[in-house]
Amino acid sequence: GDIGGLDVPKKTKAPRFIRAHPATVPDDESLTSAATLINDADTVTLLVGIGAREARPQVLALAERLKAPMVLTLKAKEELEKDNAYQVGQSGLIGNPAATQAFEGGDLLILIGTDFPYREWYPEGKTVIQIDAKAEQIGRRIGVDLGLVGHVAPTVDVLLAKVENKTNEAHLRTARDIYLKWTKRQASLTDPEHDRGLIGKIRERLDNSEERIRPELLAQAVNRHAAQDAVFSTDTGMTTVWLSRFVQMTDRRALLGSFNLGSMANAMPQALGAQALDRQRQVIAFCGDGGISMLLGDLITAVSHNLDVKLIVFDNGRLGMVKLEQEQGGLPEFGTVLQNPDFAAVARAIGLHAVRVEKPELVDPEVRAALAHPGPVLLDVLTNPEEISVPGKVKLDQGWGFAMSKIRETVLSEGDS
């Protein structure tokens, strides 16, 4: 209150912004050393992050020159996924077997504009080059043989003039073939009739005993009907898995999430902020039921400010990522079950247009209708809590832990019945 009453001294200069980081390039000796390492390597893999968002042409040209598969961090998905014949998706808990193959099959790993934090997912025994404008990030997650401190676009431009064209495409082709086959298998889960066929019924007994909607089906339906310039936000947890696997980014779509801090319940408030900033743009939030239940009061904000957000709730009655982490550690599920209300009924009471979806065949038409409806919408979709999201590389202890956790869950369930 006091600030508004203060006087600005006469001749005070108008505030201005300065360019904090003019483009920088490593010294020529370091770039020559990097080119030597690259030229001597039989196979190369790229791990590309958000620091390369302004260097798409350069990174694609490098992948072509080196015949290198490209693992993308989730934050790089926004700029580098579309029309990229070298990308093989993500690594880590949201990853896939193609990313693992790309890491394990490459002699040389080049980190480009990324501070990917999950050390256990990096490959071992590889020659590593890291390109980053922030010197303090060089070698922070994995030991590097050569660090190049510089901005990605000009650094890769110089490298392109120094590295030789590789002709053997076997490494790239293997990773891409695995990626395409994996995406095809994932796509089969988006069929509303999946659990009604013979194979589907067998699998349903293992991982969908409640006959709930598969989250893959929901994520793919949203991707199919969303605008080509939509802004997506996603809660931390399993919703991020489904978004990363099924929402295809275009050069005009945007992605928001708590990817650094891992905060819960971020999807709805981020969506509200994005819609307040640009009311002409479609904004879609992938909300976990645990996340949206923490901030149900903000549904009033959407109504009172007429913020045209589309809230897609993956309602599986679980803290899904916590459940997965417990099971991988060999622990039976504990403390992750949520006693959810009918979120659609709650939203309608507050003033939103809201629909509850309980049948697979209704997912596509209800998603299409929700995205077309003017004003804020909440779609409460009852999804399968047992859906298994298997990362690209399952370690022996994780597989054993998962098996033991399932046995313990079964024993506890029978004992409780």
C-alpha atoms as one frame of an Amber mdcrd trajectory, in Angstrom:
protein
   0.000   0.000   0.000   2.886   2.389   0.714   4.573   1.842  -2.661   1.745
   3.402  -4.645   2.076   6.675  -2.782   5.811   7.135  -3.319   7.216   9.746
  -5.676   9.722   8.813  -8.373  12.712  11.193  -8.188  13.104  13.541 -11.131
  15.408  12.441 -13.946  15.014   8.798 -12.933  15.987   6.700 -15.909  13.342
   4.453 -17.396  13.911   0.774 -16.544  15.210  -1.425 -19.326  16.145  -5.030
 -19.873  19.640  -6.106 -20.732  20.609  -9.171 -22.684  21.935 -11.447 -19.981
  23.391 -14.202 -22.139  24.724 -13.240 -25.557  25.497 -16.302 -27.644  28.748
 -17.983 -26.637  30.878 -20.604 -28.397  33.593 -22.833 -26.875  37.209 -22.275
 -27.896  38.325 -23.838 -31.155  40.704 -26.284 -29.478  37.870 -27.803 -27.442
  35.632 -28.022 -30.501  38.391 -29.745 -32.466  38.864 -32.240 -29.614  35.107
 -32.904 -29.616  35.130 -33.493 -33.366  37.974 -35.996 -32.954  36.030 -37.944
 -30.308  32.944 -37.944 -32.523  34.821 -39.001 -35.653  36.546 -41.842 -33.786
  33.276 -43.248 -32.411  31.486 -45.946 -34.376  28.059 -45.066 -32.965  26.695
 -41.906 -31.369  23.556 -41.196 -29.307  22.173 -37.740 -28.505  20.363 -36.788
 -25.289  18.710 -33.464 -26.040  17.084 -31.080 -23.553  15.263 -27.770 -23.419
  18.536 -25.887 -23.837  18.323 -26.849 -27.515  14.887 -25.283 -28.018  16.321
 -22.525 -30.237  18.576 -24.926 -32.136  16.194 -27.402 -33.769  17.740 -27.138
 -37.289  21.265 -27.595 -35.941  20.398 -30.574 -33.731  18.513 -32.342 -36.521
  21.421 -31.715 -38.895  23.846 -33.203 -36.348  21.665 -36.299 -35.915  21.576
 -36.736 -39.691  25.334 -36.273 -40.019  26.084 -38.800 -37.262  23.187 -41.203
 -37.934  22.412 -40.805 -34.242  19.165 -41.664 -32.422  17.941 -38.806 -30.261
  16.551 -39.322 -26.759  14.462 -36.300 -25.734  13.916 -35.022 -22.231  10.287
 -34.251 -21.448  10.942 -30.514 -21.622  12.511 -30.889 -25.078   9.412 -32.693
 -26.379   7.683 -29.377 -27.089  10.228 -28.171 -29.661  11.870 -31.307 -30.996
   9.282 -34.076 -31.230   7.379 -33.107 -34.376   8.682 -34.332 -37.748  11.805
 -35.745 -36.138  12.927 -38.995 -37.772  15.692 -39.450 -35.173  13.834 -39.099
 -31.867  13.066 -42.205 -29.796  11.045 -40.683 -26.966  11.961 -40.255 -23.321
  14.092 -42.071 -20.745  13.539 -42.691 -17.030  10.313 -43.900 -15.420   8.344
 -42.380 -18.304  10.699 -43.916 -20.857  10.606 -46.785 -23.319  12.855 -49.606
 -24.564  14.014 -47.644 -27.621  15.613 -44.970 -25.454  17.393 -47.704 -23.513
  18.623 -49.278 -26.753  19.846 -45.891 -27.981  21.808 -45.355 -24.764  23.258
 -48.845 -24.539  24.068 -49.169 -28.241  26.026 -45.950 -28.612  29.794 -45.718
 -28.078  29.590 -41.949 -27.593  26.874 -40.011 -25.762  26.432 -36.293 -26.468
  24.363 -34.314 -23.940  22.952 -31.244 -25.645  21.375 -28.500 -23.535  20.185
 -30.837 -20.799  20.607 -31.274 -17.068  18.633 -34.549 -17.022  18.756 -35.348
 -13.283  18.064 -39.070 -13.001  21.555 -40.520 -12.765  20.479 -44.159 -12.615
  19.115 -43.909 -16.167  22.359 -42.811 -17.803  24.340 -45.559 -19.566  27.641
 -46.720 -18.135  31.033 -47.050 -19.791  30.432 -44.519 -22.568  32.529 -41.630
 -23.843  30.541 -38.494 -22.949  30.533 -34.981 -24.406  28.318 -32.332 -22.837
  27.263 -29.037 -24.447  25.730 -26.461 -22.112  25.719 -22.684 -21.755  25.935
 -23.073 -17.965  29.395 -24.211 -16.917  28.172 -25.362 -13.504  26.021 -28.043
 -15.170  28.896 -29.712 -16.995  29.505 -33.111 -15.370  26.887 -32.563 -12.675
  24.874 -35.730 -13.448  27.414 -37.967 -15.198  31.165 -37.884 -15.616  32.117
 -36.300 -18.953  35.193 -36.744 -21.093  34.817 -33.298 -22.647  32.689 -30.322
 -21.644  31.793 -27.601 -24.149  30.558 -24.417 -22.486  28.479 -22.568 -25.028
  25.021 -22.060 -26.461  23.745 -24.976 -28.480  23.012 -23.389 -31.875  26.383
 -21.711 -32.533  28.317 -24.568 -30.909  26.671 -27.226 -33.063  27.083 -25.011
 -36.141  30.846 -25.118 -35.632  30.825 -28.851 -34.881  28.929 -29.557 -38.091
  31.828 -28.055 -40.029  34.307 -30.328 -38.240  32.652 -33.738 -37.954  32.623
 -36.371 -40.654  29.494 -37.883 -42.175  28.827 -41.359 -40.797  27.390 -43.869
 -43.246  26.443 -46.808 -40.999  22.777 -46.389 -40.040  22.408 -49.650 -38.101
  22.415 -48.026 -34.648  19.821 -45.433 -35.637  17.695 -47.968 -37.497  17.670
 -50.425 -34.570  16.566 -47.793 -32.055  13.920 -46.368 -34.375  12.525 -49.819
 -35.212  12.154 -50.592 -31.508  10.526 -47.197 -30.954   7.994 -47.643 -33.766
   7.078 -51.166 -32.633   6.708 -49.961 -29.045   4.442 -47.069 -30.082   2.333
 -49.500 -32.107   1.895 -51.740 -29.053   1.002 -48.719 -26.948  -1.524 -47.606
 -29.557  -3.361 -50.929 -29.250  -4.314 -49.929 -25.696  -6.164 -46.871 -27.038
  -8.795 -49.030 -28.732 -12.081 -48.961 -26.755 -12.555 -52.611 -27.772  -9.105
 -53.690 -26.555 -10.302 -55.569 -23.464 -13.093 -57.345 -25.347 -10.857 -59.426
 -27.591  -9.208 -62.667 -26.513  -5.802 -61.148 -25.730  -7.451 -58.135 -24.144
  -9.556 -60.315 -21.838  -6.478 -62.252 -20.728  -4.577 -59.055 -20.018  -7.618
 -57.503 -18.343  -7.544 -60.247 -15.697  -3.973 -59.285 -14.892  -4.083 -55.502
 -14.941  -7.678 -54.250 -15.206  -9.798 -56.437 -12.980 -12.231 -53.593 -12.285
 -12.835 -53.119 -16.040 -12.045 -49.431 -15.868 -11.085 -47.153 -18.755  -7.465
 -47.426 -19.822  -5.643 -44.097 -19.409  -3.946 -44.593 -22.779  -7.353 -44.403
 -24.453  -8.136 -41.126 -22.721  -4.773 -39.504 -23.476  -4.958 -40.445 -27.149
  -8.497 -39.081 -27.460  -7.388 -35.745 -26.025  -4.434 -35.644 -28.401  -6.701
 -36.405 -31.361  -9.235 -33.656 -30.641  -7.018 -30.940 -29.151  -6.214 -27.830
 -31.159  -2.912 -27.707 -32.996  -1.881 -24.708 -30.878  -3.227 -25.985 -27.552
  -1.388 -25.375 -24.291  -1.078 -28.540 -22.186  -0.315 -28.729 -18.489   0.192
 -31.942 -16.570   0.262 -32.927 -12.927   3.329 -34.666 -11.551   2.826 -38.431
 -11.621   1.168 -40.900 -13.948  -0.646 -38.218 -15.959   2.797 -37.123 -17.152
   3.481 -40.674 -18.348   0.333 -40.746 -20.469   0.918 -37.247 -21.833   4.523
 -38.004 -22.759   3.498 -41.164 -24.603   0.348 -40.059 -26.391   0.218 -36.283
 -26.792   2.137 -35.320 -29.897   3.586 -31.842 -29.775   3.472 -29.601 -32.838
   5.485 -26.481 -33.537   2.586 -24.499 -32.029   1.577 -26.612 -29.009   3.054
 -25.750 -25.619   3.726 -27.865 -22.531   3.747 -26.843 -18.861   4.530 -28.912
 -15.794   6.441 -28.993 -12.531   9.306 -30.821 -14.211  12.036 -29.416 -11.943
  10.376 -29.393  -8.535   7.941 -32.289  -8.943   5.161 -30.405  -7.134   1.721
 -31.962  -6.822  -1.457 -30.283  -8.064   0.249 -27.967 -10.545  -1.797 -28.750
 -13.677  -4.982 -26.813 -12.880  -3.367 -23.581 -11.587  -0.927 -23.571 -14.507
  -3.862 -23.980 -16.884  -5.734 -21.120 -15.213  -2.696 -18.879 -15.572  -2.139
 -19.781 -19.211  -5.785 -19.143 -20.052  -5.759 -15.799 -18.231  -2.737 -14.802
 -20.299  -4.178 -15.821 -23.676  -7.938 -16.262 -23.778  -7.909 -17.095 -27.485
  -5.908 -20.271 -26.977  -7.186 -23.704 -25.966  -5.771 -24.800 -22.602  -5.972
 -28.440 -21.463  -4.892 -29.771 -18.063  -4.041 -33.430 -17.463  -5.085 -33.648
 -13.803  -4.444 -36.520 -11.443  -7.231 -37.183  -8.968  -4.776 -36.673  -6.105
  -3.688 -33.359  -7.579  -7.065 -31.830  -8.364  -8.508 -32.862  -4.998  -5.834
 -30.731  -3.302  -7.038 -27.553  -5.035 -10.749 -28.063  -5.613 -11.383 -24.542
  -4.400  -9.698 -23.169  -7.490 -12.583 -24.471  -9.575 -14.335 -21.358  -8.244
 -11.564 -19.275  -9.825 -12.246 -20.843 -13.209 -15.930 -19.973 -12.941 -15.646
 -16.507 -11.378 -13.099 -15.361 -13.983 -14.672 -17.369 -16.831 -11.390 -19.061
 -17.627 -12.005 -21.459 -20.507  -9.857 -24.349 -19.254 -10.501 -28.005 -20.025
  -9.681 -30.126 -16.961  -9.222 -33.808 -17.837  -9.190 -35.832 -14.600  -7.522
 -39.264 -14.671  -9.641 -40.613 -11.819  -8.033 -43.916 -10.791  -8.489 -43.562
  -7.032  -4.735 -43.710  -6.481  -1.574 -41.749  -6.008  -0.377 -43.631  -9.062
   3.306 -42.780  -9.257   3.772 -43.413  -5.522   2.071 -46.798  -5.988   4.454
 -47.634  -8.852   7.518 -46.608  -6.876   6.404 -48.668  -3.877   5.856 -51.748
  -6.013   9.202 -51.406  -7.793  10.823 -51.339  -4.366   9.066 -54.578  -3.393
   6.576 -52.926  -1.048   2.863 -53.693  -1.151   0.712 -50.703  -1.999   0.142
 -48.652   1.140  -1.465 -45.269   1.768  -2.091 -44.519  -1.908  -5.826 -45.264
  -2.153  -7.968 -42.127  -2.464 -11.589 -41.808  -1.378 -12.651 -39.553  -4.209
 -15.952 -37.763  -4.553 -17.756 -37.582  -7.870 -15.549 -34.794  -9.232 -18.048
 -33.988 -11.978 -20.825 -33.481  -9.414 -18.560 -31.245  -7.331 -17.637 -29.199
 -10.399 -21.266 -28.804 -11.455 -22.153 -27.593  -7.970 -19.501 -24.905  -8.358
 -20.759 -23.890 -11.791 -18.608 -25.689 -14.339 -19.874 -27.810 -17.159 -18.811
 -31.291 -16.034 -19.284 -34.888 -17.178 -18.375 -38.222 -15.556 -17.259 -40.948
 -17.972 -17.339 -44.619 -16.959 -17.410 -46.540 -20.274 -14.562 -46.802 -22.827
 -16.842 -46.247 -25.819 -17.915 -42.863 -24.416 -14.393 -41.481 -24.021 -13.937
 -40.205 -27.574 -17.307 -38.433 -27.966 -17.157 -36.941 -24.479 -13.611 -35.641
 -24.985 -14.620 -34.118 -28.302 -17.685 -32.484 -26.731 -15.728 -31.209 -23.715
 -13.069 -29.542 -25.845 -15.732 -27.907 -28.018 -17.822 -26.609 -25.094 -17.476
 -22.861 -24.384 -16.280 -22.023 -20.880 -14.543 -24.107 -18.214 -15.125 -27.859
 -18.354 -14.203 -30.765 -16.085 -14.187 -34.299 -17.482 -14.040 -36.919 -14.706
 -12.882 -40.174 -16.319 -12.715 -43.354 -14.220  -9.403 -44.897 -15.264  -7.682
 -48.164 -14.420  -5.633 -48.020 -11.183  -3.744 -51.211 -12.071  -2.358 -49.947
 -15.364   1.310 -50.873 -15.498   3.714 -48.302 -16.879   6.925 -50.239 -17.476
  10.009 -48.034 -17.970  12.417 -48.700 -20.809  15.000 -50.453 -18.647  13.759
 -52.595 -15.781  16.577 -53.587 -13.448  16.602 -57.066 -11.920  15.967 -55.775
  -8.415  13.050 -53.657  -9.696  11.472 -56.638 -11.461  11.917 -58.822  -8.381
  10.558 -56.041  -6.190   7.495 -55.644  -8.404   6.796 -59.396  -8.324   7.175
 -59.535  -4.535   4.952 -56.509  -4.039   2.187 -58.119  -6.086   2.430 -61.329
  -4.051   2.247 -59.337  -0.824  -0.701 -57.305  -2.089  -2.526 -60.524  -2.982
  -1.805 -62.137   0.406  -2.918 -58.998   2.231  -6.074 -58.779   0.141  -6.981
 -62.397   0.823  -6.243 -61.938   4.511  -8.480 -58.886   4.660 -11.397 -60.511
   2.867
